[in-house]
Amino acid sequence: MKKFLKKMFYMGVDLTAQSVDKFEATVNELVEKGEIPAKKGEKIVAKFIKKTEKNKDYLESKIDKVLKKAKLKKSKKGIKNILNEDELNDTLNNKEGKY
């Protein structure tokens, strides 16, 4: 179950990173075409990124609940017990990470 949760979390991180990249590219394209002002584009992208951060926090809380139910949660760190901080950073920095 631990491996499964890791895999699902990393897939979620990867999909989120890809979504942010795609969204940002689309907004940049609209700015280049002159369909929206650059400042508005920046605000739109910032708002989208803020929402994805909230979703990340939500996902972490859901995983913590599953861990608690499965009695895998050994301390108050929750997801940190399963996810190595370096692995998470590598996944965030390398969107083509292998699961």
C-alpha positions, 0 to 999 in steps of 0.5 A: 500500500505504501508503494501504491500511495507513493506512486499515486502521489507522484502521478498527481504531482506530475499531472499538476506540473504538466497542467501548470506548464500547459496552462501557462503556455496557453496564457502566454500564447494569448498574450503574444496574440494580443488577446489579453494584456500581459499583466492580466496573463500574469495574474491568471497564471498566478491564480491558477498556481495558487489553486494548484497549491491548495489542491496539493494541500488537499491531496496531502490531507486525504493521503494522511487520512488514508494512512491513518486508516491503514495504520501506517501513520507513525507520527504527526508528520503524515505524508513525510513518513512515506515521501522522501523530501528529495524524491518529491523535489526530484519529481517536481523538478523532473516532470518526466520522473519514472514511477 
